[in-house]
Amino acid sequence: MSAFVDENRARFGVEPICREIEVSASAYRAHRSALPSTRAVRHGYLLCEIRRVHAESNGVYGQLKVWDEIRDQGVDVARCTVERLMRTHGIEGCHNAKSQRTTMPGPNPVAAEDLVRRDFSATRPDEIWLSDFTYIRTWEGWSYVAVVLDVFTRRIVGWQMASHMRQSLVSDALEMAIASRGQDAGLTIGHSDNGTRPIHEL
């Protein structure tokens, strides 16, 4: 009955149709108002897709990844809609820890001699380099950045970014700094929060 009225209401109007088929117009309207709206139906469909993609990722994907995957599968949806539905229904991706430890000694740590002795001043370029690394939270997870700073010029002479904290992260930044040294750089002292080591001219 409702389907028939819905199909013909634009042409004949609700009341005339209901009179002809001897159905209460108010009953039709009450029944129709109980049906979910187009928006509710759409959101129900999107929620099913979100749950499917999230489950297929073993619960790893967050809002951005779920949205990207749904779009790749041909579903046209705004990112804010996916974010709102996931937030409303408590669907979350795998979170990294709120903070990261970036100073972790090895199994047999050997402390390097402190050649700087807290005197962070230099009389020439490439005399003292300070190095450290930190982390940045991104949509893809944690990213780690290692930098080498020349004390005299206050210029970053080497850097590297990676998704890990392996030794190569710091080594690559240091290699970039070494490649930038001048011909007559002389002796350079490299200092980090775990000690220092002399870097001789190559």
Contact map, one row per residue, 1 for C-alpha under 8 A:
1111100000000000000000000000000000000000000000000000000000000000000000000000000000000000000000000000000000000000000000000000000000000000000000000000000000000000000000000000000000000000000000000000000000
1111110000000000000000000001001100000000000000000000000000000000000000000000000000000000000000000000000000000000000000000000000000000000000000000000000000000000000000000000000000000000000000000000000000
1111111000000000000000000000000000000000000000000000000000000000000000000000000000000000000000000000000000000000000000000000000000000000000000000000000000000000000000000000000000000000000000000000000000
1111111100000000000000000000000000000000000000000000000000000000000000000000000000000000000000000000000000000000000000000000000000000000000000000000000000000000000000000000000000000000000000000000000000
1111111110000100110000000000000000000000000000000000000000000000000000000000000000000000000000000000000000000000000000000000000000000000000000000000000000000000000000000000000000000000000000000000000000
0111111111000000000000000000000000000000000000000000000000000000000000000000000000000000000000000000000000000000000000000000000000000000000000000000000000000000000000000000000000000000000000000000000000
0011111111000000000000000000000000000000000000000000000000000000000000000000000000000000000000000000000000000000000000000000000000000000000000000000000000000000000000000000000000000000000000000000000000
0001111111111000100000000000000000000000000000000000000000000000000000000000000000000000000000000000000000000000000000000000000000000000000000000000000000000000000000000000000000000000000000000000000000
0000111111111100100000000000000000000000000000000000000000000000000000000000000000000000000000000000000000000000000000000000000000000000000000000000000000000000000000000000000000000000000000000000000000
0000011111111000000000000000000000000000000000000000000000000000000000000000000000000000000000000000000000000000000000000000000000000000000000000000000000000000000000000000000000000000000000000000000000
0000000111111000000000000000000000000000000000000000000000000000000000000000000000000000000000000000000000000000000000000000000000000000000000000000000000000000000000000000000000000000000000000000000000
0000000111111101100000000000000000000000000000000000000000000000000000000000000000000000000000000000000000000000000000000000000000000000000000000000000000000000000000000000000000000000000000000000000000
0000000111111111100000000000000000000000000000000000000000000000000000000000000000000000000000000000000000000000000000000000000000000000000000000000000000000000000000000000000000000000000000000000000000
0000100010011111110000001000000000000000000000000000000000000000000000000000000000000000000000000000000000000000000000000000000000000000000000000000000000000000000000000000000000000000000000000000000000
0000000000001111111000001000000000000000000000000000000000000000000000000000000000000000000000000000000000000000000000000000000000000000000000000000000000000000000000000000000000000000000000000000000000
0000000000011111111100000000000000000000000000000000000000000000000000000000000000000000000000000000000000000000000000000000000000000000000000000000000000000000000000000000000000000000000000000000000000
0000100110011111111110000000000000000000000000000000000000000000000000000000000000000000000000000000000000000000000000000000000000000000000000000000000000000000000000000000000000000000000000000000000000
0000100000000111111111111000000000000000000000000000000000000000000000000000000000000000000000000000000000000000000000000000000000000000000000000000000000000000000000000000000000000000000000000000000000
0000000000000011111111110000000000000000000000000000000000000000000000000000000000000000000000000000000000000000000000000000000000000000000000000000000000000000000000000000000000000000000000000000000000
0000000000000001111111100000000000000000000000000000000000000000000000000000000000000000000000000000000000000000000000000000000000000000000000000000000000000000000000000000000000000000000000000000000000
0000000000000000111111100000000000000000000000000000000000000000000000000000000000000000000000000000000000000000000000000000000000000000000000000000000000000000000000000000000000000000000000000000000000
0000000000000000011111110000000000000000000000000000000000000000000000000000000000000000000000000000000000000000000000000000000000000000000000000000000000000000000000000000000000000000000000000000000000
0000000000000000011111111011000000000000000000000000000000000000000000000000000000000000000000000000000000000000000000000000000000000000000000000000000000000000000000000000000000000000000000000000000000
0000000000000000011001111111000000000000000000000000000000000000000000000000000000000000000000000000000000000000000000000000000000000000000000000000000000000000000000000000000000000000000000000000000000
0000000000000110010000111111100000000000000000000000000000000000000000000000000000000000000000000000000000000000000000000000000000000000000000000000000000000000000000000000000000000000000000000000000000
0000000000000000000000011111110000000000000000000000000000000000000000000000000000000000000000000000000000000000000000000000000000000000000000000000000000000000000000000000000000000000000000000000000000
0000000000000000000000111111111000000000000000000000000000000000000000000000000000000000000000000000000000000000000000000000000000000000000000000000000000000000000000000000000000000000000000000000000000
0100000000000000000000111111111100000000000000000000000000000000000000000000000000000000000000000000000000000000000000000000000000000000000000000000000000000000000000000000000000000000000000000000000000
0000000000000000000000001111111110000000000000000000000000000000000000000000000000000000000000000000000000000000000000000000000000000000000000000000000000000000000000000000000000000000000000000000000000
0000000000000000000000000111111111000000000000000000000000000000000000000000000000000000000000000000000000000000000000000000000000000000000000000000000000000000000000000000000000000000000000000000000000
0100000000000000000000000011111111100000000000000000000000000000000000000000000000000000000000000000000000000000000000000000000000000000000000000000000000000000000000000000000000000000000000000000000000
0100000000000000000000000001111111100000000000000000000000000000000000000000000000000000000000000000000000000000000000000000000000000000000000000000000000000000000000000000000000000000000000000000000000
0000000000000000000000000000111111110000000000000000000000000000000000000000000000000000000000000000000000000000000000000000000000000000000000000000000000000000000000000000000000000000000000000000000000
0000000000000000000000000000011111110000000000000000000000000000000000000000000000000000000000000000000000000000000000000000000000000000000000000000000000000000000000000000000000000000000000000000000000
0000000000000000000000000000001111111000000000000000000000000000000000000000000000000000000000000000000000000000000000000000000000000000000000000000000000000000000000000000000000000000000000000000000000
0000000000000000000000000000000011111111100000000000000000000000000000000000000000000000000000000000000000000000000000000000000000000000000000000000000000000000000000000000000000000000000000000000000000
0000000000000000000000000000000000111111100000000000000000000000000000000000000000000000000000000000000000000000000000000000000000000000000000000000000000000000000000000000000000000000000000000000000000
0000000000000000000000000000000000011111110000000000000000000000000000000000000000000000000000000000000000000000000000000000000000000000000000000000000000000000000000000000000000000000000000000000000000
0000000000000000000000000000000000011111111000000000000000000000000000000000000000000000000000000000000000000000000000000000000000000000000000000000000000000000000000000000000000000000000000000000000000
0000000000000000000000000000000000011111111100000000000000000000000000000000000000000000000000000000000000000000000000000000000000000000000000000000000000000000000000000000000000000000000000000000000000
0000000000000000000000000000000000011111111110000000000000000000000000000000000000000000000000000000000000000000000000000000000000000000000000000000000000000000000000000000000000000000000000000000000000
0000000000000000000000000000000000000111111111000000000000000000000000000000000000000000000000000000000000000000000000000000000000000000000000000000000000000000000000000000000000000000000000000000000000
0000000000000000000000000000000000000011111111100000000000000000000000000000000000001000000000000000000000000000000000000000000000000000000000000000000000000000000000000000000000000000000000000000000000
0000000000000000000000000000000000000001111111110000000000000000000000000000000000000000000000000000000000000000000000000000000000000000000000000000000000000000000000000000000000000000000000000000000000
0000000000000000000000000000000000000000111111111000000000000000000000000000000000000000000000000000000000000000000000000000000000000000000000000000000000000000000000000000000000000000000000000000000000
0000000000000000000000000000000000000000011111111100000000000000000000000000000001000000000000000000000000000000000000000000000000000000000000000000000000000000000000000000000000000000000000000000000000
0000000000000000000000000000000000000000001111111110000000000000000000000000000000001100000000000000000000000000000000000000000000000000000000000000000000000000000000000000000000000000000000000000000000
0000000000000000000000000000000000000000000111111111000000000000000000000000000000000000000000000000000000000000000000000000000000000000000000000000000000000000000000000000000000000000000000000000000000
0000000000000000000000000000000000000000000011111111100000000000000001000000000000000000000000000000000000000000000000000000000000000000000000000000000000000000000000000000000000000000000000000000000000
0000000000000000000000000000000000000000000001111111110000000000011001000000000001000100000000000000000000000000000000000000000000000000000000000000000000000000000000000000000000000000000000000000000000
0000000000000000000000000000000000000000000000111111111000000000000000000000000000000000001000000000000000000000000000000000000000000000000000000000000000000000000000000000000000000000000000000000000000
0000000000000000000000000000000000000000000000011111111100000000000000000000000000000000000000000000000000000000000000000000000000000000000000000000000000000000000000000000000000000000000000000000000000
0000000000000000000000000000000000000000000000001111111110000000010011000000000000000000000000000000000000000000000000000000000000000000000000000000000000000000000000000000000000000000000000000000000000
0000000000000000000000000000000000000000000000000111111111111100010000000000000000000000000010000000000000000000000000000000000000000000000000000000000000000000000000000000000000000000000000000000000000
0000000000000000000000000000000000000000000000000011111111100000000000000000000000000000000000000000000000000000000000000000000000000000000000000000000000000000000000000000000000000000000000000000000000
0000000000000000000000000000000000000000000000000001111111100000000000000000000000000000000000000000000000000000000000000000000000000000000000000000000000000000000000000000000000000000000000000000000000
0000000000000000000000000000000000000000000000000000111111111000000000000000000000000000000000000000000000000000000000000000000000000000000000000000000000000000000000000000000000000000000000000000000000
0000000000000000000000000000000000000000000000000000011111111000000000000000000000000000000000000000000000000000000000000000000000000000000000000000000000000000000000000000000000000000000000000000000000
0000000000000000000000000000000000000000000000000000011111111000000000000000000000000000000111000000000000000000000000000000000000000000000000000000000000000000000000000000000000000000000000000000000000
0000000000000000000000000000000000000000000000000000010011111100000000000000000000000000000011000000000000000000000000000000000000000000000000000000000000000000000000000000000000000000000000000000000000
0000000000000000000000000000000000000000000000000000010011111111110000000000000000000000000111000000000000000000000000000000000000000000000000000000000000000000000000000000000000000000000000000000000000
0000000000000000000000000000000000000000000000000000010000011111110000000000000000000000000111000000000000000000000000000000000000000000000000000000000000000000000000000000000000000000000000000000000000
0000000000000000000000000000000000000000000000000000000000001111111000000000001001100100000110000000000000000000000000000000000000000000000000000000000000000000000000000000000000000000000000000000000000
0000000000000000000000000000000000000000000000000000000000001111111100000000001000100000000000000000000000000000000000000000000000000000001000000000000000000000000000000000000000000000000000000000000000
0000000000000000000000000000000000000000000000000000000000001111111110000000000000000000000000000000000000000000000000000000000000000000000000000000000000000000000000000000000000000000000000000000000000
0000000000000000000000000000000000000000000000000100110000001111111111000000000001000000000000000000000000000000000000000000000000000000000000000000000000000000000000000000000000000000000000000000000000
0000000000000000000000000000000000000000000000000100000000000011111111100000111001000000000000000000000000000000000000000000000000000000000000000000000000000000000000000000000000000000000000000000000000
0000000000000000000000000000000000000000000000000000000000000001111111110000000000000000000000000000000000000000000000000000000000000000000000000000000000000000000000000000000000000000000000000000000000
0000000000000000000000000000000000000000000000000000100000000000111111111000000000000000000000000000000000000000000000000000000000000000000000000000000000000000000000000000000000000000000000000000000000
0000000000000000000000000000000000000000000000001100100000000000011111111111000000000000000000000000000000000000000000000000000000000000000000000000000000000000000000000000000000000000000000000000000000
0000000000000000000000000000000000000000000000000000000000000000001111111111100000000000000000000000000000000000000000000000000000000000000000000000000000000000000000000000000000000000000000000000000000
0000000000000000000000000000000000000000000000000000000000000000000111111110000000000000000000000000000000000000000000000000000000000000000000000000000000000000000000000000000000000000000000000000000000
0000000000000000000000000000000000000000000000000000000000000000000011111110000000000000000000000000000000000000000000000000000000000000000000000000000000000000000000000000000000000000000000000000000000
0000000000000000000000000000000000000000000000000000000000000000000001111111000000000000000000000000000000000000000000000000000000000000000000000000000000000000000000000000000000000000000000000000000000
0000000000000000000000000000000000000000000000000000000000000000000001111111100000000000000000000000000000000000000000000000000000000000000000000000000000000000000000000000000000000000000000000000000000
0000000000000000000000000000000000000000000000000000000000000000000001100111110000000000000000000000000000000000000000000000000000000000000000000000000000000000000000000000000000000000000000000000000000
0000000000000000000000000000000000000000000000000000000000000000001000100011111011000000000000000000000000000000000000000000000000000000000000000000000000000000000000000000000000000000000000000000000000
0000000000000000000000000000000000000000000000000000000000000000001000000001111111000000000000000000000000000000000000000000000000000000000000000000000000000000000000000000000000000000000000000000000000
0000000000000000000000000000000000000000000000000000000000000011001000000000111111100000000000000000000000000000000000000000000000000000000000000000000000000000000000000000000000000000000000000000000000
0000000000000000000000000000000000000000000000000000000000000000000000000000011111110000000000000000000000000000000000000000000000000000000000000000000000000000000000000000000000000000000000000000000000
0000000000000000000000000000000000000000000000000000000000000000000000000000111111111000000000000000000000000000000000000000000000000000000000000000000000000000000000000000000000000000000000000000000000
0000000000000000000000000000000000000000000001000100000000000010011000000000111111111100000000000000000000000000000000000000000000000000000000000000000000000000000000000000000000000000000000000000000000
0000000000000000000000000000000000000000000000000000000000000011000000000000001111111110000000000000000000000000000000000000000000000000000000000000000000000000000000000000000000000000000000000000000000
0000000000000000000000000000000000000000000000000000000000000000000000000000000111111111000000000000000000000000000000000000000000000000000000000000000000000000000000000000000000000000000000000000000000
0000000000000000000000000000000000000000001000100000000000000000000000000000000011111111100000000000000000000000000000000000000000000000000000000000000000000000000000000000000000000000000000000000000000
0000000000000000000000000000000000000000000000100100000000000010000000000000000001111111111100000000000000000000000000000000000000000000000000000000000000000000000000000000000000000000000000000000000000
0000000000000000000000000000000000000000000000000000000000000000000000000000000000111111111100000000000000000000000000000000000000000000000000000000000000000000000000000000000000000000000000000000000000
0000000000000000000000000000000000000000000000000000000000000000000000000000000000011111111000000000000000000000000000000000000000000000000000000000000000000000000000000000000000000000000000000000000000
0000000000000000000000000000000000000000000000000000000000000000000000000000000000001111111000000000000000000000000000000000000000000000000000000000000000000000000000000000000000000000000000000000000000
0000000000000000000000000000000000000000000000000000000000000000000000000000000000000111111100000000000000000000000000000000000000000000000000000000000000000000000000000000000000000000000000000000000000
0000000000000000000000000000000000000000000000000010000000000000000000000000000000000111111110000000000000000000000000000000000000000000000000000000000000000000000000000000000000000000000000000000000000
0000000000000000000000000000000000000000000000000000000000101110000000000000000000000110011111000000000000000000000000000000000000000000000000000000000000000000000000000000000000000000000000000000000000
0000000000000000000000000000000000000000000000000000010000111110000000000000000000000000001111100000000000000000000000000000000000000000000000000000000000000000000000000000000000000000000000000000000000
0000000000000000000000000000000000000000000000000000000000111100000000000000000000000000000111110000000000000000000000000000000000000000000000000000000000000000000000000000000000000000000000000000000000
0000000000000000000000000000000000000000000000000000000000000000000000000000000000000000000011111000000000000000000000000000000000000000000000000000000000000000000000000000000000000000000000000000000000
0000000000000000000000000000000000000000000000000000000000000000000000000000000000000000000001111100000000000000000000000000000000000000000011000000000000000000000000000000000000000000000000000000000000
0000000000000000000000000000000000000000000000000000000000000000000000000000000000000000000000111111000000000000000000000000000000000000000000000000000000000000000000000000000000000000000000000000000000
0000000000000000000000000000000000000000000000000000000000000000000000000000000000000000000000011111000000000000000000000000000000000000000000000000000000000000000000000000000000000000000000000000000000
0000000000000000000000000000000000000000000000000000000000000000000000000000000000000000000000001111100000000000000000000000000000000000000000000000000000000000000000000000000000000000000000000000000000
0000000000000000000000000000000000000000000000000000000000000000000000000000000000000000000000001111110000000000000000000000000000000010000000000000000000000000000000000000000000000000000000000000000000
0000000000000000000000000000000000000000000000000000000000000000000000000000000000000000000000000011111100000000000000000000000000000000000000000000000000000000000000000000000000000000000000000000000000
0000000000000000000000000000000000000000000000000000000000000000000000000000000000000000000000000001111100000000000000000000000000001110000000000000000000000000000010000000000000000000000000000000000000
0000000000000000000000000000000000000000000000000000000000000000000000000000000000000000000000000000111110000000000000000000000000000000000000000000000000000000000000000000000000000000000000000000000000
0000000000000000000000000000000000000000000000000000000000000000000000000000000000000000000000000000111111000000000000000000000000000000000000000000000000000000000000000000000000000000000000000000000000
0000000000000000000000000000000000000000000000000000000000000000000000000000000000000000000000000000001111111000000000000000000000000000000000000000000000000000000000000000000000000000000000000000000000
0000000000000000000000000000000000000000000000000000000000000000000000000000000000000000000000000000000111111000000000000000000000000000000000000000000000000000000000000000000000000000000000000000000000
0000000000000000000000000000000000000000000000000000000000000000000000000000000000000000000000000000000011111000000000000000000000000000000000000000000000000000000000000000000000000000000000000000000000
0000000000000000000000000000000000000000000000000000000000000000000000000000000000000000000000000000000011111100000000000000000000000000000000000000000000000000000000000000000000000000000000000000000000
0000000000000000000000000000000000000000000000000000000000000000000000000000000000000000000000000000000011111110000000000000000000000000000000000000000000000000000000000000000000000000000000000000000000
0000000000000000000000000000000000000000000000000000000000000000000000000000000000000000000000000000000000011111000000000000000000000000000000000000000000000000000000000000000000000000000000000000000000
0000000000000000000000000000000000000000000000000000000000000000000000000000000000000000000000000000000000001111100000000000000000000000000000000000000000000000000000000000000000000000000000000110000000
0000000000000000000000000000000000000000000000000000000000000000000000000000000000000000000000000000000000000111110000000000000000000000000000000000000000000000000000000000000000000000000000000111100000
0000000000000000000000000000000000000000000000000000000000000000000000000000000000000000000000000000000000000011111000000000000000000000000000000000000000000000000000000000000000000000000000000011100000
0000000000000000000000000000000000000000000000000000000000000000000000000000000000000000000000000000000000000001111110000000000000000000000000000000000000000000000000000000000000000000000000100011100000
0000000000000000000000000000000000000000000000000000000000000000000000000000000000000000000000000000000000000000111110000000000000000000000000000000000000000000000000000000000000000000000010100001100000
0000000000000000000000000000000000000000000000000000000000000000000000000000000000000000000000000000000000000000011111110000000000000000000000000000000000000000000000000000000000000000000010100001000000
0000000000000000000000000000000000000000000000000000000000000000000000000000000000000000000000000000000000000000011111100000000000000000000000000000000000000000000000000000000000000000000000000000000000
0000000000000000000000000000000000000000000000000000000000000000000000000000000000000000000000000000000000000000000111110000000000000000000000000000000000000000000000000000000000000000000000000000000000
0000000000000000000000000000000000000000000000000000000000000000000000000000000000000000000000000000000000000000000111111000000000000000000000000000000000000000000000000000000000000000000000000000000000
0000000000000000000000000000000000000000000000000000000000000000000000000000000000000000000000000000000000000000000101111100000100000000000000000000001000000000000000000000000000000000000000000000000000
0000000000000000000000000000000000000000000000000000000000000000000000000000000000000000000000000000000000000000000000111110000100000000000000000000001100000000000000000000000000000000000000000000000000
0000000000000000000000000000000000000000000000000000000000000000000000000000000000000000000000000000000000000000000000011111101100000000000000000000001100000000000000000000000000000000000000000000000000
0000000000000000000000000000000000000000000000000000000000000000000000000000000000000000000000000000000000000000000000001111101000000000000000000000000100000000000000000000000000000000000000000000000000
0000000000000000000000000000000000000000000000000000000000000000000000000000000000000000000000000000000000000000000000000111111000000000000000000000000100000000000000000000000000000000000000000000000000
0000000000000000000000000000000000000000000000000000000000000000000000000000000000000000000000000000000000000000000000000111111100000000000000000000011110000000000000000000000000000000100000000000000000
0000000000000000000000000000000000000000000000000000000000000000000000000000000000000000000000000000000000000000000000000001111110000000000000000000011100000000000000000000000000001000111100000000000000
0000000000000000000000000000000000000000000000000000000000000000000000000000000000000000000000000000000000000000000000000111111110000000000000000000011100000000000000000000000000000000111110000000000000
0000000000000000000000000000000000000000000000000000000000000000000000000000000000000000000000000000000000000000000000011100111111000000000000000000011100000000000000000000000000000000000111100000000000
0000000000000000000000000000000000000000000000000000000000000000000000000000000000000000000000000000000000000000000000000000011111100000000000000001111000000000000000000000000000000000000111100000000000
0000000000000000000000000000000000000000000000000000000000000000000000000000000000000000000000000000000000000000000000000000000111110000000000000001111000000000000000000000000000000000000001110000000000
0000000000000000000000000000000000000000000000000000000000000000000000000000000000000000000000000000000000000000000000000000000011111000000000000111100000000000000000000000000000000000000001111000000000
0000000000000000000000000000000000000000000000000000000000000000000000000000000000000000000000000000000000000000000000000000000001111100000000000111000000000000000000000000000000000000000000011000000000
0000000000000000000000000000000000000000000000000000000000000000000000000000000000000000000000000000010000000000000000000000000000111110000000011110000000000000000000000100000000000000000000000000000000
0000000000000000000000000000000000000000000000000000000000000000000000000000000000000000000000000000010000000000000000000000000000011111000000011100000000000000000000000000000000000000000000000000000000
0000000000000000000000000000000000000000000000000000000000000000000000000000000000000000000000000001010000000000000000000000000000001111100001111000000000000000000000000000000000000000000000000000000000
0000000000000000000000000000000000000000000000000000000000000000000000000000000000000000000000000000000000000000000000000000000000000111110001111000000000000000000000000000000000000000000000000000000000
0000000000000000000000000000000000000000000000000000000000000000000000000000000000000000000000000000000000000000000000000000000000000011111011100000000000000000000000000000000000000000000000000000000000
0000000000000000000000000000000000000000000000000000000000000000000000000000000000000000000000000000000000000000000000000000000000000001111111100000000000000000000000000000000000000000000000000000000000
0000000000000000000000000000000000000000000000000000000000000001000000000000000000000000000000000000000000000000000000000000000000000000111110000000000000000000000000000000000000000000000000000000000000
0000000000000000000000000000000000000000000000000000000000000000000000000000000000000000000000000000000000000000000000000000000000000000011111000000000000000000000000000000000000000000000000000000000000
0000000000000000000000000000000000000000000000000000000000000000000000000000000000000000000000010000000000000000000000000000000000000000111111100000000000000000000000000000000000000000000000000000000000
0000000000000000000000000000000000000000000000000000000000000000000000000000000000000000000000010000000000000000000000000000000000000011110111110000000000000000001000000000000000000000000000000000000000
0000000000000000000000000000000000000000000000000000000000000000000000000000000000000000000000000000000000000000000000000000000000000011110011111000000000000000111100000000000000000000000000000000000000
0000000000000000000000000000000000000000000000000000000000000000000000000000000000000000000000000000000000000000000000000000000000001111000001111100000000000000111110000000000000000000000000000000000000
0000000000000000000000000000000000000000000000000000000000000000000000000000000000000000000000000000000000000000000000000000000000001111000000111110000000000011110000001000000000000000000000000000000000
0000000000000000000000000000000000000000000000000000000000000000000000000000000000000000000000000000000000000000000000000000000000111100000000011111000000000011100000001100100000000000000000000000000000
0000000000000000000000000000000000000000000000000000000000000000000000000000000000000000000000000000000000000000000000000000000000111000000000001111100000011111000000000100100000000000000000000000000000
0000000000000000000000000000000000000000000000000000000000000000000000000000000000000000000000000000000000000000000000000000000011110000000000000111110000011110000000000000110010000000000000000000000000
0000000000000000000000000000000000000000000000000000000000000000000000000000000000000000000000000000000000000000000000000000000011100000000000000011111001111100000000000000000000000000000000000000000000
0000000000000000000000000000000000000000000000000000000000000000000000000000000000000000000000000000000000000000000000000000111111000000000000000001111111111000000000000000000000000000000000000000000000
0000000000000000000000000000000000000000000000000000000000000000000000000000000000000000000000000000000000000000000000011100111111000000000000000000111111100000000000000000000000000000000000000000000000
0000000000000000000000000000000000000000000000000000000000000000000000000000000000000000000000000000000000000000000000001111111100000000000000000000011111000000000000000000000000000000000000000000000000
0000000000000000000000000000000000000000000000000000000000000000000000000000000000000000000000000000000000000000000000000000100000000000000000000000011111100000000000000000000000000000000000000000000000
0000000000000000000000000000000000000000000000000000000000000000000000000000000000000000000000000000000000000000000000000000000000000000000000000000111111110000000000000000000000000000000000000000000000
0000000000000000000000000000000000000000000000000000000000000000000000000000000000000000000000000000000000000000000000000000000000000000000000000000111011111000000000000000000000000000000000000000000000
0000000000000000000000000000000000000000000000000000000000000000000000000000000000000000000000000000000000000000000000000000000000000000000000000011110001111110000000000000000000000000000000000000000000
0000000000000000000000000000000000000000000000000000000000000000000000000000000000000000000000000000000000000000000000000000000000000000000000000011110000111110000000000000000110010000000000000000000000
0000000000000000000000000000000000000000000000000000000000000000000000000000000000000000000000000000000000000000000000000000000000000000000000000011100000011111000000000000111111010000000000000000000000
0000000000000000000000000000000000000000000000000000000000000000000000000000000000000000000000000000000000000000000000000000000000000000000000001111000000011111100000000001110110000000000000000000000000
0000000000000000000000000000000000000000000000000000000000000000000000000000000000000000000000000000000000000000000000000000000000000000000000001110000000000111110000001101100000000000000000000000000000
0000000000000000000000000000000000000000000000000000000000000000000000000000000000000000000000000000000000000000000000000000000000000000000000111100000000000011111000001000000000000000000000000000000000
0000000000000000000000000000000000000000000000000000000000000000000000000000000000000000000000000000000000000000000000000000000000000000000000111000000000000001111110001000000000000000000000000000000000
0000000000000000000000000000000000000000000000000000000000000000000000000000000000000000000000000000000000000000000000000000000000000000000001110000000000000000111110000000000000000000000000000000000000
0000000000000000000000000000000000000000000000000000000000000000000000000000000000000000000000000000000000000000000000000000000000000000000000110000000000000000011111001000000000000000000000000000000000
0000000000000000000000000000000000000000000000000000000000000000000000000000000000000000000000000000010000000000000000000000000000000000000000010000000000000000011111101000000000000000000000000000000000
0000000000000000000000000000000000000000000000000000000000000000000000000000000000000000000000000000000000000000000000000000000000000000000000000000000000000000000111111100000000000000000000000000000000
0000000000000000000000000000000000000000000000000000000000000000000000000000000000000000000000000000000000000000000000000000000000000000000000000000000000000000000011111110000000000000000000000000000000
0000000000000000000000000000000000000000000000000000000000000000000000000000000000000000000000000000000000000000000000000000000000000000000000000000000000000000000001111111000000000000000000000000000000
0000000000000000000000000000000000000000000000000000000000000000000000000000000000000000000000000000000000000000000000000000000000000000000000001100000000000001110111111111100000000000000000000000000000
0000000000000000000000000000000000000000000000000000000000000000000000000000000000000000000000000000000000000000000000000000000000001000000000000110000000000001000001111111110000000000000000000000000000
0000000000000000000000000000000000000000000000000000000000000000000000000000000000000000000000000000000000000000000000000000000000000000000000000000000000000000000000111111111000000000000000000000000000
0000000000000000000000000000000000000000000000000000000000000000000000000000000000000000000000000000000000000000000000000000000000000000000000000000000000000011000000011111111100000000000000000000000000
0000000000000000000000000000000000000000000000000000000000000000000000000000000000000000000000000000000000000000000000000000000000000000000000000111000000000111000000001111111110000000000000000000000000
0000000000000000000000000000000000000000000000000000000000000000000000000000000000000000000000000000000000000000000000000000000000000000000000000001000000000110000000000111111111000000000000000000000000
0000000000000000000000000000000000000000000000000000000000000000000000000000000000000000000000000000000000000000000000000000000000000000000000000000000000000100000000000011111111100000000000000000000000
0000000000000000000000000000000000000000000000000000000000000000000000000000000000000000000000000000000000000000000000000000000000000000000000000000000000001110000000000001111111110000000000000000000000
0000000000000000000000000000000000000000000000000000000000000000000000000000000000000000000000000000000000000000000000000000000000000000000000000001000000001110000000000000111111111000000000000000000000
0000000000000000000000000000000000000000000000000000000000000000000000000000000000000000000000000000000000000000000000000000000000000000000000000000000000000100000000000000011111111000000000000000000000
0000000000000000000000000000000000000000000000000000000000000000000000000000000000000000000000000000000000000000000000000000000000000000000000000000000000000000000000000000001111111000000000000000000000
0000000000000000000000000000000000000000000000000000000000000000000000000000000000000000000000000000000000000000000000000000000000000000000000000000000000001100000000000000000111111100000000000000000000
0000000000000000000000000000000000000000000000000000000000000000000000000000000000000000000000000000000000000000000000000000010000000000000000000000000000000000000000000000000011111110100000000000000000
0000000000000000000000000000000000000000000000000000000000000000000000000000000000000000000000000000000000000000000000000000000000000000000000000000000000000000000000000000000000011111100000000000000000
0000000000000000000000000000000000000000000000000000000000000000000000000000000000000000000000000000000000000000000000000000000000000000000000000000000000000000000000000000000000001111100000000000000000
0000000000000000000000000000000000000000000000000000000000000000000000000000000000000000000000000000000000000000000000000000000000000000000000000000000000000000000000000000000000000111110000000000000000
0000000000000000000000000000000000000000000000000000000000000000000000000000000000000000000000000000000000000000000000000000111000000000000000000000000000000000000000000000000000001111111100000000000010
0000000000000000000000000000000000000000000000000000000000000000000000000000000000000000000000000000000000000000000000000000011000000000000000000000000000000000000000000000000000000001111100000000000110
0000000000000000000000000000000000000000000000000000000000000000000000000000000000000000000000000000000000000000000000000000011000000000000000000000000000000000000000000000000000000000111110000000011110
0000000000000000000000000000000000000000000000000000000000000000000000000000000000000000000000000000000000000000000000000000011110000000000000000000000000000000000000000000000000000000111111000000011110
0000000000000000000000000000000000000000000000000000000000000000000000000000000000000000000000000000000000000000001100000000001110000000000000000000000000000000000000000000000000000000001111100001111000
0000000000000000000000000000000000000000000000000000000000000000000000000000000000000000000000000000000000000000000000000000000111100000000000000000000000000000000000000000000000000000000111110001111000
0000000000000000000000000000000000000000000000000000000000000000000000000000000000000000000000000000000000000000011100000000000111100000000000000000000000000000000000000000000000000000000011111111100000
0000000000000000000000000000000000000000000000000000000000000000000000000000000000000000000000000000000000000000000000000000000001110000000000000000000000000000000000000000000000000000000001111111000000
0000000000000000000000000000000000000000000000000000000000000000000000000000000000000000000000000000000000000000000000000000000000110000000000000000000000000000000000000000000000000000000000111110000000
0000000000000000000000000000000000000000000000000000000000000000000000000000000000000000000000000000000000000011000000000000000000000000000000000000000000000000000000000000000000000000000000111111000000
0000000000000000000000000000000000000000000000000000000000000000000000000000000000000000000000000000000000000011110000000000000000000000000000000000000000000000000000000000000000000000000000111111100000
0000000000000000000000000000000000000000000000000000000000000000000000000000000000000000000000000000000000000001111100000000000000000000000000000000000000000000000000000000000000000000000011110111110000
0000000000000000000000000000000000000000000000000000000000000000000000000000000000000000000000000000000000000001111000000000000000000000000000000000000000000000000000000000000000000000000011100011111000
0000000000000000000000000000000000000000000000000000000000000000000000000000000000000000000000000000000000000000000000000000000000000000000000000000000000000000000000000000000000000000001111000001111100
0000000000000000000000000000000000000000000000000000000000000000000000000000000000000000000000000000000000000000000000000000000000000000000000000000000000000000000000000000000000000000001111000000111110
0000000000000000000000000000000000000000000000000000000000000000000000000000000000000000000000000000000000000000000000000000000000000000000000000000000000000000000000000000000000000000011100000000011111
0000000000000000000000000000000000000000000000000000000000000000000000000000000000000000000000000000000000000000000000000000000000000000000000000000000000000000000000000000000000000000111100000000001111
0000000000000000000000000000000000000000000000000000000000000000000000000000000000000000000000000000000000000000000000000000000000000000000000000000000000000000000000000000000000000000000000000000000111
